[in-house]
Amino acid sequence: MAKPLTDQDKRKQISVRGLAGVENVADLKTNFNRHLHFTLVKDRNVATKRDYYFALANTVRDYLVGRWIRTQQHYYEKDPKRVYYLSLEFYMGRTLQNTMVNLALENACDEATYQLGLDMEELQDIEEDAGLGNGGLGRLAACFLDSMASLGLAAYGYGIRYEFGIFNQKIVNGWQVEEADDWLRYGNPWEKARPEYMRPVHFYGRVEHTADGVKWVDTQVVLALPYDTPVPGYRNNIVNTMRLWSAKAPCDFNLKDFNVGGYIQAVLDRNLAENISRVLYPNDNFFEGKELRLKQEYFVVAATLQDIIRRFKASKFGSTEFVAIQLNDTHPAMAIPELMRILVDMEKLSWEKAWDIVVRTCAYTNHTVLPEALERWPIDLFQNLLPRHLEIIYEINRRHLERITKLYPGDLDRLRRMSLIEEGDVKKINMAHLCIVGSHAVNGVARIHSEIIKNTCVSVKLTDKHFALPSWTPRTIMIGGKVSTTEGVYNLPTVFRSCLFNASQHDCPLRFQAAPGYHTAKMIIKLITSIGDIVNNDPVVGDRLKVIFLENYRVTLAEKVIPASDLSEQISTAGTEASGTGNMKFMLNGALTIGTMDGANVEMAEEAGEENLFIFGMRVEDVEALDKKGYDAVSYYNRIPELKQAMDQISGDTFSPGQPDLFKDLVNMLMHHDRFKVFADYEDYIKCQEKVSALYKNPKEWTKMVIHNIAGCGKFSSDRTISQYAREIWGMEPSLEKIAAPDDPR
Ligand SMILES: *Cc1c(COP(=O)(O)O)cnc(C)c1O
């Protein structure tokens, strides 16, 4: 039972939720009614809950407008260094509550809606998630925007306004079924279209080398229409911009060659051009080399660079030192050759001068070392879609290899390893190599991950100084958890095992989430739900253990489930999870961690004290040693009776009555080609779970450990991370100062 709040508690609560001053409340009610009438065109007899949500959203939005305009004026006048965060994903979730919190309006809105006979929380629940991301990478981009605004940086997020975000997941008979995420169906009150800043983006065509330079001609044009979303800082009156591009066919699309299908067909075909921003690819840590995806990647880069250059040319000081571009993984890597094309072909700079600007401006964040996630685009695709960029990449590579040859004469193997072009049955462009060569700074997302990429990629750059960043750990508050990754089986089966066979010893609740993707991922979901069917109806297990599959995991669900959790399982085989971010969110929100020495778990153990986490399993060196020796899953199966029993039950019909073959692919994978070597950590994991169970029975000791974790999690604030990016990559100084407040709507 919570104790009743003291006056002091209430004052503190007010300081976080903002003051519900009488004037504020009266203004909010007036504005709410005005929006219901003029914006929603409803009276209270016919208004729906959704109308009330939109009226509230518009009311709160009005408090952003003055701050947004003033911030942009402030930037124009001061002309500070600008930072551009380029990402194919921004996993924003909902906006209303975040806006109220950052503007200190939450209490007043709560009071105003209450006086109007409405329940604010019920209205908030109507807002659609902006699900323009798959997971950690997209949520990182969203948290970074928040922190950049809160730290007073003149920052812009640039991405794609997908008409359909990450799919909605339904579970039907235990299987995953996908539904389209039609998040814009009822309109988006937070965005403002800016047709006046529409930009052309070119595709296909051919290259002409003429006396007065290189020309890219006979292209097909798609227009990029920007939509701006405000990004408020925390109580500092700063409102930055996230600008997302939407694809529009030009008016004359397909009409110039008015022959084939004629006018009607040409209008119908406009969809083809506009498909570029139709849908987010639901690939987490997986590269799918589709032409439409390459079009998306170039589309955002080409539109954004035009915008950056327009703003640069309009700026007062006009120094290229005042522009920083951060590439969120290789997805926006085309920024490097595109900026070269603009500077050399259009602005007529020398190659050397242009390259100097590109490298000083760009920086690259690597998110994974899993080979199946690395972007390697076939040359043929490029030749057809972006012929001039292919030439530029060849020239970047020629100069790169020339430098290597001077430094390491005769070292052909090194040339092959470090080339941007991979030879093979299909020639491919290695986008990570392009990013490393074209950037002045490269970072991983956790210290151990940065070390791993230094050991695997540093040779591309020839020198260590570009990897000056000691460590990286992202993230802000109370959001997130994890869908297991595509094909990422990690140690899930051992989790099942512990819950199934140690049920009697386990008094601690376990929760399961699994994720989208292809065959293996879908089979894992089916296995979890099947185990649930058996375990949840087992009279011996009773109500001591329930296996619950959380359907449609997303930011809004993470915000609920993470603070409700006691144990966070971060059990990737060491060296395979770059950082993880769910791990930090659980730590901050009062869960304890059982985990391997992988990703940010390493730094979490350092900050909280290793004795305050449940660490088990192989270290990276052990995994490497095992690789050398050769991993033999079957030997573990034969040696460990409990593991054998678990696998036999999964491959028999214990969890799939009447269908003993249902999970045979999963079992076959685990026994014969498991890249993650999960059985090798099995025994240590089980031992560690026993420690967890024992400690869970001692609430005092458990709580002590929780407090050490919460007290030690400060490093994992995205404000800390962004301060470090600002100083070490962008050469900017974060600031906690406020700018002047504008007049709020009366
Ligand atoms: C944080 C978060 C993720 C990423 O979790 P990881 O544990 O870092 O993989 C995925 N989805 C949502 C909704 C999140 O909030």
PDBQT file of the ligand as one rigid body, heavy atoms in Angstrom, charges set to zero:
ROOT
HETATM    1  C1  LIG A 801      13.697   0.134 -26.580  1.00  0.00    +0.000 C 
HETATM    2  C2  LIG A 801      12.768  -0.474 -27.524  1.00  0.00    +0.000 A 
HETATM    3  C3  LIG A 801      13.209  -1.449 -28.396  1.00  0.00    +0.000 A 
HETATM    4  C4  LIG A 801      14.642  -1.916 -28.410  1.00  0.00    +0.000 C 
HETATM    5  O1  LIG A 801      14.900  -2.796 -27.361  1.00  0.00    +0.000 OA
HETATM    6  P1  LIG A 801      16.307  -3.562 -27.291  1.00  0.00    +0.000 P 
HETATM    7  O2  LIG A 801      16.239  -4.275 -25.994  1.00  0.00    +0.000 OA
HETATM    8  O3  LIG A 801      17.362  -2.518 -27.322  1.00  0.00    +0.000 OA
HETATM    9  O4  LIG A 801      16.368  -4.442 -28.473  1.00  0.00    +0.000 OA
HETATM   10  C5  LIG A 801      12.310  -2.034 -29.257  1.00  0.00    +0.000 A 
HETATM   11  N1  LIG A 801      11.021  -1.661 -29.270  1.00  0.00    +0.000 NA
HETATM   12  C6  LIG A 801      10.558  -0.718 -28.436  1.00  0.00    +0.000 A 
HETATM   13  C7  LIG A 801       9.122  -0.348 -28.488  1.00  0.00    +0.000 C 
HETATM   14  C8  LIG A 801      11.405  -0.084 -27.551  1.00  0.00    +0.000 A 
HETATM   15  O5  LIG A 801      10.944   0.874 -26.759  1.00  0.00    +0.000 OA
ENDROOT
TORSDOF 0
